[in-house]
Amino acid sequence: MSDAALPEKPAAPSAAKAPAAEPPAPPVIPWVYRLVVDTTYLPVIFSGMHLEVHGREHVPPPGTPLVVAANHVSALDPFLVARALPPGRFLQFMAKKELFVPVIGDIIRAGGSFPVDRSGNDLGAVRTSLRILKAGGTVGIFPQGTRGGHEMQGGVALIAAKGRAPILPAGVSREGKRWIVRFGAPIPPRGGIKAITGELGEVLSTLAVPVGQRL
């Protein structure tokens, strides 16, 4: 019998494409993280100032997902908030992409932070935040976007809701020779994005006033 007369073999079923593996959360190199936090505290020491921390009892234990939302008054804010957290919490800040230049960007990444494009809705940064929370990490965000900003953005509430993580409000202020970080009670990610954002804004307005002063 010739080959032409043989019945055709059924085509082998094509292998189904395996879903793409989700990239891991950005890692934190602890010694780099600590070095950055300590080095950025030197200007505070050399200027004769010191850091006061209030409300540490409000910080949930390490290993649980947490979003830290702080007001933004200076370039030192991320490092002061990181220093104010109890040991075991590595704060991974969503930082503007312009900072991720050679050398400096490598150090920022080694400390666990990641870039965000502030010109629009950066879904990549949101997904990175959610991966950090899924791993029980701590995401840091400035809900006002820029230094001195007054308009609260809803991204913090959205990330907290999707990541099922409470929001820890952190007020940063400066008075005389004091830098002050005040943590408030965690805000549960329930009640709708607008309601959570409004509550966070009110709490931050209170925490951003130095201890001993009134609004």
N, C-alpha and C positions, 0 to 999 in steps of 0.2 A: 504494500500500500504506500502510495506516495505521500510525501509530507502535505501536499495540497489537499489530500482527502481526509487528513486527520481533523477531528473537531477542534475548534479553537478553545484554548484554555481560558477560563474566566479570568479577567484581570484581577490582580490582587488588590484588595481594598486599600485605599491610601490611608496611611497612618494619620490619625487625628493630631492636629497641632497641639502640643502641650501649652497650657497657658503660661505666659511670661512670668518668671519669678519676680516677686515684689522685691525691689532693692532694700537692703537693710537700713535701719535708722543710722544717721551719721554718728560715728563713734566718738567718744570722748577719751582723750589721752590724759589721765589724771594729773601727771606731773606737769604737762604743758598747761593744762587748765589752771592749776595752782600757781604756776610761774607767772602766767598772764595776770591773774587776780592780784598777786603780791606786787608785781612790777607796776601795775597801773595804780596801786595805792601809794606809791612813792611820792607823787606830786602832792597828795593830801598831807603826808607827813612833813615834807620839806616846806610846805606853806604854813606849818604850825597848826594845822587843823586836825580833826579826828572824826571818826564815824560813830554815831549813836544809832543803836538798833532797838526798835520797840515792836512788840507783837510777835516775837519768834514762836510763842506758844501756839500761834495760829497756823504754823506751817505743818502740813501733813507729813507723816514719816516717809523716808526714802523708799523707793521701789514702787510707789503708787503714782499714777499719771497726774500731772499738775500743770496748769497754765498760769504763769506769773505775768500779771499785767501791771505795768508801771507808768506813771507820768514821765515826761521826758524834758529835763531842764538843762542837761549838759552832756558832753561827750563821755563823762565818767559814769553816767547812770548805769549802764549794763554791768560794769565792774563793781560798783558799790552795792547793787542789789545782789550780785553773785556772792560778794563777800559777806553780806548780811545774812544769807541763808545758813541754816545749820549744816554741819558736816554731813556728807553723804548725798546732798542734793547738788547735781551738776546742772547748772542753768545753761540751756542751749538756746541762744537768742536768734531770732529772725532778724538778720542785719541787712542793711541796704547793699545791693550788689556792687555798688561803686567801691566798697571797701575791699573787695576780693581781687586785689592786684597781687602780682608776684611777691613772695616773701610774707607780706602782711596777711594776705589772704590765706596762705598756707598755715600760718600760726592761728588765725581765726578758726579755720576748719579743724585743726588739731584740737582746739579747745571745745569743739562740738557744735559751733554755731554754723549757720547756713544762710545763703543769700536769698533776698527777695527783691523782685522788681516792683518798685513802688509806683511805677507809671500806670499800672493797670492791675487787674485781678490775676495774681500769680498763682495758678493752680498747682504748679510744681512745688512751691513753698508750702502751700496748704497740705499737700500730700506728705511732704517731708515732716511737717509738724505732727500729722496723724500717726506716722510711723514711730516717731519718738514717743508719743503718748502710749501707743500700743505696747511699746517695750517698757513701759513704766517710768518714762523719763520726764523731764521738766522743760517745758517750752516757755521762753521769755518773749513777750511782745509789747511794743509801745502802741496802745490803741489810738493815740493821737497822731501817730504816723511820724511826725517830725518834731524837732525840739521847739517847744513853745506853742505847739499846736493846741487848738481848743476843741476841734470837732472830733467826737468819738467815732471810730470806725467799727463796723459790725463784725469784722473778721475774727476778733477774739472770741466773741460769743459763738460764732459758727464753728470754729475749731474746737472749742470746749464741748459744744453739744455733740459734734460728730465723734470726738475722741472720748466722750463720756468722762470728762475730767473737770474737777472744780476749778474755779478761777481764784487765785490768790492775789488780791489787790495790794500793790506796794506803792506808797507815797514817798517820793524823794524830794527833799527840800534842803535849803542851806540857810543857816543863820549864824552870823558872827564866825566863830571858829569851829562851828559844827556842821558836818554833813549828817543828815538824818534820814534814815529809812524806816518807815512805819508799815508793818504788815497788818492788814485787816482780816476779819474772819472770811474764810473761803465762801465764794458765791456758787451755789449749785447750778449746773448747766440746764436749768429747767425754766419754762415759762415763756419761751419765744425769744428770738434774737433781739428784737427791739427792746423788750422789757429787760433782758439781761444787760444789754448795752447801757440802757438808761440807769439801771441800778449801779453798774460799775462806775459810770461817770460821776454819780453823786458821791459814792464812797471814796473815789480817788480825790475828788475836790476837798474832802475832809482830811484825808491822810496826807495830802501834799502841803498842809499847813504845819509849820514847825510846832513841836510839842510846847505847850504853854501859851500859844497864841490862839486867837479866836478868828473865825471866818469873818 
